Amino acid sequence: MKKIIIYTIILAATFCLPACKKFLDIQPLDKLTGNNFFQSKEDVVANIYNLSRIVFGKYNETHFIGATGEYRSGEVMYESQSDHAPARSFVEALGRNDLLYLLSGGVPWVTDINYNFNRITDWTGYYQAIQGANILMAKLDEGIPGVTEAEKQSFKAEAAFIRSLSYFIMVRLFGDVVYYTDPFHATAQPRENFVSVLNKCIADLKTYKDAIAWTYSDPSIKGVRASRGSIVALMMEMNMWNAGFDAANADNYYRETAALGKELIASNAFRLVPITDWATVVKGRSDESLFEFYRSINYGDANTNLAPVADMFLHYPYKRPEYTHRVSFAYYRGEYMQKLFQDGSDRRITTWFDENIFADNGKFMMLKFAQNAFATGEEDANPDNTFMIFRYGGEILLAAEAMANIGEDGDAIKLLNMVRDRAQASRYSGGGGSSLKDFIFYERSRELIGEGHHYYDLVRTKRILSNQWSYNVLTADKFNRGAWTWPLNANARNNNPFVVLNDYWVNGGN
């Protein structure tokens, strides 16, 4: 009876999520019953897509990527002359780390049907995906008709990736989390140290990494379905996160990341797409994609209108109507953009931005995500683009960072210049040591701008503690008390009295 109830809860949660792969000829979960669920390979594929939809649902329910990974270090300002300008001031509340003010409704549109930032504090969706992945792996071990042993291991690798990705997202949001991998978990338990959790995830992924293909020849699922490239990228990210918080073992994490990066490059499964073809990267399913949440209006996908990062940094003619979109809602500080893009040869300047890259006001536009399917007619809509989670360019730079931290400066510079060559920027010709590490940090800030990595890079490298790197500096005391996290919703304590909420935010966020 307990299993039946849990199945019902998982399936009910899944049914409510928007479809994003309607073009696939698979049986949707709402057509399956308890008697025929997991009766074929197609059922497994349907379940994997729906687990991904659960995780994507967390990205799509609010302006997630910008709010969590971009704005909290203070580089972004809102344009006071933009349409509904007070509602866009949330970027500056985030930039002050004033999350309690934000979540209490101090900024318009934050707690109602528009931005819904309170939903970021709720980890329920991630645990639905984790529980679903756990159940799928258990059912695969029991045996599913039509699934070969090799397919079973590959499917389990996909499920393990979704499970570990969910834990990784939660760790970067909340710190310690409740960790479990059993399929019908019902025991209340406390939050576990996040370094320990990520080490368990890394060990788990190691057991499945080699059972799945590096990528897919089928262009419809490249980057969309988890692959060995996805798993390697996630393992690299988790190792580098732990390196920032587990100083005694940092060298091991760096070496593991460097080795994984070399393995990724040696696979020849991915490539840096020429900067002139950047539109194909943001369109999705490109040779550079390691993992993404693919979206296309051609398949009836429905993004929440305010979810994409592009929403904040575009104005007419990329957003319509003209009279309400004469300026962008927000902009990156001109001083910050000057710091990043001093090299005038860098083609990212002209490919990803318009001529007002250093405007320091609402004339600024970031065209990085505005390459496809512009809004037409008198409507407020966003360009049609994928949600990139991991891509080859970012992981090359992560490997370079790891190599620089273990003294492999020559190899680090080689990888760094791969990315700069693609950007047609001048090659790095400086020395090693701290200068190289700093340059790689800036290069990740340039290459991944708007993709939701910048704030997390500041946190894991502790650069968030210095005004050289951040407009929103955290003191060591605040950092150690968890000021870099998000508040955890009190519903996390429902049926689990062992869960303790995040101390920094419970005590007023100061």
SULSUL-V64274 format. One record per residue. RES is the residue in one small letter. OMEGA is omega in degrees with one decimal (999 if undefined). Layout:
# SULSUL-V64274
res & omega
RES & OMEGA
RES & OMEGA
This chain:
# SULSUL-V64274
res & omega
m & 178.8
k & 179.2
k & 179.9
i & -179.7
i & -178.8
i & 176.0
y & -177.4
t & -180.0
i & -178.6
i & -178.1
l & 179.7
a & 178.1
a & -178.7
t & -176.5
f & -173.8
c & -175.1
l & -179.0
p & 177.6
a & 177.7
c & -179.9
k & -175.2
k & -177.6
f & 179.6
l & -178.7
d & 179.9
i & -178.6
q & -179.6
p & -176.0
l & -179.4
d & 174.5
k & -178.5
l & 176.5
t & 178.3
g & -177.7
n & -177.3
n & 178.6
f & -177.6
f & 177.3
q & -178.4
s & 176.6
k & 179.5
e & 176.7
d & 179.0
v & 179.2
v & 177.9
a & -179.7
n & 179.1
i & 177.9
y & -178.4
n & 173.2
l & 176.4
s & 179.1
r & 178.6
i & -179.6
v & 178.5
f & 177.7
g & 177.5
k & 175.8
y & -170.9
n & -176.1
e & -179.6
t & 177.3
h & -164.1
f & -173.2
i & 178.5
g & -174.9
a & -174.6
t & -171.6
g & -173.7
e & -162.6
y & -168.8
r & 177.1
s & 167.0
g & -179.4
e & -173.4
v & 178.2
m & 177.4
y & 180.0
e & -174.3
s & -179.8
q & -178.3
s & 179.0
d & -177.0
h & -173.1
a & -178.7
p & -179.8
a & 179.9
r & -178.2
s & 177.3
f & -178.6
v & -179.7
e & 172.7
a & 174.9
l & -179.4
g & 173.3
r & -174.1
n & -178.7
d & -174.1
l & -179.0
l & 174.5
y & -179.9
l & -173.8
l & 179.0
s & 179.5
g & 179.5
g & 178.1
v & 179.5
p & 174.0
w & -172.6
v & -173.2
t & -179.0
d & -172.3
i & -176.8
n & -174.7
y & 173.7
n & -177.0
f & 177.3
n & -178.4
r & 177.3
i & -176.5
t & -174.8
d & -177.2
w & -174.9
t & -178.0
g & 179.5
y & 179.1
y & 172.3
q & 177.9
a & 179.4
i & -179.9
q & 177.6
g & 177.8
a & 178.8
n & -179.9
i & -179.9
l & -178.9
m & 178.2
a & 178.9
k & 176.1
l & 178.0
d & 177.1
e & -179.8
g & 179.7
i & -177.6
p & 175.7
g & -179.7
v & 179.3
t & 179.2
e & 179.5
a & 178.3
e & 178.2
k & -178.2
q & 178.4
s & 177.2
f & 178.7
k & 176.7
a & 177.5
e & 179.8
a & 178.5
a & 177.6
f & -179.4
i & 178.5
r & -177.9
s & 176.2
l & 178.6
s & 177.2
y & -178.4
f & 178.4
i & -179.2
m & 179.5
v & -178.2
r & 177.4
l & -167.6
f & -173.4
g & -178.3
d & -180.0
v & 172.0
v & -175.6
y & 173.5
y & 179.6
t & 179.2
d & -168.5
p & -177.7
f & -174.2
h & -179.3
a & -176.4
t & 176.4
a & 178.7
q & -176.5
p & 173.8
r & -177.9
e & 177.8
n & -170.5
f & 175.2
v & 177.3
s & 180.0
v & -178.8
l & 175.7
n & 176.4
k & 178.0
c & 179.3
i & 179.1
a & 178.8
d & -178.6
l & 178.3
k & -177.4
t & -176.4
y & -170.9
k & -173.8
d & -178.8
a & -174.8
i & -176.9
a & 177.8
w & 177.8
t & -175.1
y & 175.2
s & 177.4
d & -175.6
p & -177.7
s & -177.8
i & 179.2
k & -179.0
g & -176.9
v & 173.6
r & 178.9
a & -179.0
s & 175.6
r & 175.8
g & 177.6
s & -177.2
i & 179.1
v & 178.6
a & -179.5
l & 177.4
m & 176.7
m & -179.0
e & -178.5
m & 176.9
n & -178.7
m & 175.0
w & -179.9
n & 178.6
a & 179.6
g & -175.2
f & -178.8
d & -171.5
a & -176.7
a & -177.6
n & -175.0
a & -177.9
d & 178.6
n & 179.2
y & 178.5
y & -178.7
r & 178.3
e & 179.2
t & 179.3
a & 179.7
a & 178.4
l & 178.3
g & 177.3
k & 178.4
e & 179.4
l & -179.0
i & -178.6
a & -179.3
s & -176.4
n & -178.6
a & -175.5
f & 178.4
r & 171.6
l & -179.1
v & 179.2
p & -176.7
i & 177.7
t & 178.9
d & -175.7
w & -178.3
a & -179.9
t & 179.3
v & -177.8
v & 173.9
k & 175.3
g & 175.3
r & -178.4
s & 177.6
d & 179.9
e & -174.3
s & 172.9
l & 171.0
f & -179.1
e & 168.3
f & -172.6
y & 179.5
r & 176.2
s & 176.8
i & 178.0
n & -179.4
y & 175.8
g & 179.6
d & -177.6
a & 173.7
n & 167.4
t & -169.4
n & -175.3
l & -174.8
a & -174.6
p & 175.8
v & -177.7
a & -177.1
d & -173.7
m & -166.7
f & 177.8
l & 170.2
h & -177.6
y & 12.3
p & -178.5
y & 173.1
k & -174.9
r & 1.0
p & -173.8
e & -171.7
y & 175.6
t & -178.1
h & 178.9
r & 176.5
v & 176.2
s & 179.1
f & -176.4
a & -178.7
y & 171.1
y & -179.8
r & 178.2
g & 178.8
e & -180.0
y & 180.0
m & 175.5
q & 179.2
k & -177.8
l & -168.3
f & 175.4
q & -176.5
d & -176.4
g & 179.0
s & -174.2
d & -177.1
r & 174.7
r & -179.7
i & -176.5
t & 180.0
t & -174.1
w & -177.5
f & 172.9
d & -174.2
e & -178.5
n & -176.4
i & -178.2
f & -170.2
a & -177.6
d & 176.0
n & -174.1
g & 173.0
k & 178.9
f & 171.9
m & 171.7
m & -177.2
l & -178.2
k & -177.3
f & -174.6
a & -173.1
q & -169.6
n & 168.3
a & 179.8
f & 176.3
a & 178.1
t & -178.8
g & -178.5
e & 179.9
e & 177.6
d & -177.5
a & -179.2
n & 174.7
p & -175.1
d & -176.6
n & 177.3
t & 172.1
f & -177.0
m & 177.4
i & 174.7
f & 173.3
r & -170.2
y & -178.9
g & 179.8
g & -177.9
e & 172.8
i & -180.0
l & 176.6
l & 176.2
a & 178.2
a & 177.8
e & 178.9
a & 179.9
m & 178.6
a & -179.2
n & 176.6
i & 173.4
g & 177.6
e & -171.5
d & -179.3
g & 178.9
d & 178.9
a & -179.8
i & 178.2
k & 179.3
l & 177.7
l & -177.6
n & 171.5
m & -178.9
v & -179.9
r & 176.1
d & 178.8
r & 179.7
a & -175.8
q & 176.9
a & 179.1
s & -177.2
r & 174.6
y & -179.0
s & -179.2
g & -178.4
g & -179.9
g & 177.2
g & -173.5
s & 179.2
s & 178.8
l & -179.8
k & 179.4
d & -179.1
f & 178.2
i & 177.4
f & 178.8
y & -179.8
e & 174.7
r & 178.1
s & 177.1
r & -172.1
e & -173.1
l & -177.7
i & 179.5
g & -177.1
e & 172.0
g & 179.7
h & -169.0
h & -177.4
y & -179.6
y & 175.4
d & 177.1
l & -177.6
v & -173.7
r & 177.7
t & -177.6
k & 175.9
r & 177.0
i & -179.3
l & -174.2
s & 178.3
n & 171.9
q & -172.3
w & -172.7
s & 172.2
y & 177.7
n & -175.6
v & 172.5
l & 172.9
t & 178.9
a & -180.0
d & 179.3
k & 179.2
f & -177.9
n & 177.7
r & 172.8
g & 179.7
a & 179.3
w & -177.8
t & 167.0
w & 171.8
p & 176.6
l & -178.8
n & -178.3
a & 179.4
n & 174.9
a & 179.3
r & 177.9
n & 179.5
n & 176.7
n & -176.6
p & -178.9
f & -179.3
v & 175.8
v & -179.0
l & -175.3
n & -170.4
d & -175.8
y & -177.0
w & 176.3
v & -177.8
n & 169.6
g & 177.6
g & 177.8
n & 999
